[in-house]
């Protein structure tokens, strides 16, 4: 192959262990003149072939690994990899038509996200290599699934790291709203205006978990988004549910979802969760369960310290509101925040607030968001349930 990258000595260890990224400072030299998104051969310092990957000279992640074989990266490659990912999801969720169908590096399709909402598909291409082949990927999806529509939700700021513009729109077919079903709960998904690719699918299993902790209780759902946890709390037998989010649009969609599910005991409030928690703490309001599902507080390693401070603040405030014998249900969705540091922060919050915690459950993302053990970046979601004394 004309385009090749040669790694520095010993920089093949992480790749051979299963990591999917090669950083710019791990490359010794470059043969040829590859452009962003071109396929390059990956060679060791002594010129042994390791595999093929997508190259991007503009990104800190210079190469995203594709395969250890000498093969053509064409429609046949995408059809095989996407089919493998699709077959896994059908085994995981045989009774569902909604799930993450392709989860980027975890499905060996780096930088490609495909979410399936009934007969509609929503795509993100977060690497230049996948973005250049978006049309080819859509052709493959139409052949395999015959969807009613395919949309792209490429507003992610991660694209700027690849020097890609942010955009969204309908790629194939006609995009319409669709109502998805999740453990008996129903949600109206707007493919072009909903959060991320339309809805937060990674919390689907965790949303069901809350049902066993809320019966006959007063529940506060913070960062409620479109009501996923709030509706599951109501379906789980909660007496009253108060759901708060800073986005008025999200709150309105949450109200729509509560009507669809015929749950009349949910009150939605628009507001800054930090300020609302402070207000309720001063008012000495009490709840039996507080749910915290904040957005990522950091997208880079350099902001971890301030992010941990944010988690400490909201968990500390939440603990002042929970009745003895109640439950704190809390999450973090940044891969820069390790599980250990997240739990340490919650523990520190409990000690400062004078409350005692017992960890009852600890989990991550739904299994349609698989984790590569050799790639910590794929393990981003932490979800914990604590008993509060």
ABEGO torsion letter per residue (X at the ends): XABBBBBBBGAAAAAAAGBABBBAAABABBBEBBBBGBBBBBBBAAGBBAEBBBBBAABABABBBABABBBBBBAAAAAAAAAAAAAAAAAABAABABBBABBEAAAGBBGBBBBBBEABBBBBBABAAAAAAAAAAAAAAAAAAGBABBBBBAABAAAAAAGBBBBBEBABEBBBBBBBBBGGBBBBBBAAABBEAGBBAAAAAAAAAAAAAABGBBBBBBGAEAGAAAAAAAAAGBABBBBBBABAAAAAAAAAAAAAAGBAABBBBBEBAAAAAAAAAAAGBBBABBBBBBBBABABAAAAAAAAAAAAAAAAAAAAABBBGBBBBBBBABAABBAAAAAAAAAAAAAAAGBBBBBABBBBBBAABBBBAABAAABABBBBBBBBX
